[in-house]
Amino acid sequence: MTWADADVTRGDYRDHGEELIGLARQLADAFVEAQTPEDEEYAAGAIDDFLSDHDDHAPDEALIALLDLPMTKLTWPLVDSVESTLAKRGAPAVRPLLEAIGGHVYGRGGQTSERARETLRAMPEADVARGLIAVLSGSASDELKMAALKELVRVGAPAVPALEDALQDPASRLWAEDALGDIRAARAEAGE
């Protein structure tokens, strides 16, 4: 079970990471449910304090919960900070971001998916490729592996060295072959 699978709505936390995810979710909800501009300012201040205190060690899922904030003058710098922090985490943050893109984590149909996509695309392509290969060789669902394959094809040529290395791993071999074939086909179609 991952942190994203935990039942944090009741306040039952297995560890500090789950607690931070629950707190981030509550803070995002507090901003959305604010009744007055003063309440919004208070909630935004609490989110800023959370990020100042925990952004370096909060689980990716906690930060991703904050990507669902509505974009306002108060939240823009907060969302920007979250995206920047996640992008700096590199390959380890790829799977949670990919899950968010697919709508598999906390969200109310808001901006989480698109902001997770923006964050993934702001990362160095080599980090993205390594993180996506880890998804292919790990215990992810076929749906998530298919999403990783599509992202690898989008990354294109910079993903080829990592994919060639992944051919040596029996767990990711077929996925890597598919991705390499799709990249070659896309390059041929583009006349490269």
Buried (B, 14 or more C-beta within 10 A) or exposed (E): EEBBEBEBEEEEBEEEBBBBBBBBBBBBBBBBEBEEEEEBEBBBEBBBEBBEEBBEEBBBBBBBBBBBBEEEEBBEEBBEBBBEBBBBBBBEBBBBBBBBBBEBBBBEEBBBBEBBBBBBBEBEBBBBBBBBBBBBBEEBEEEBBBBBBBBBBBBBEBBBEBBEBBBEEEEBBEBBEBBBEBBEEBEEEEEE
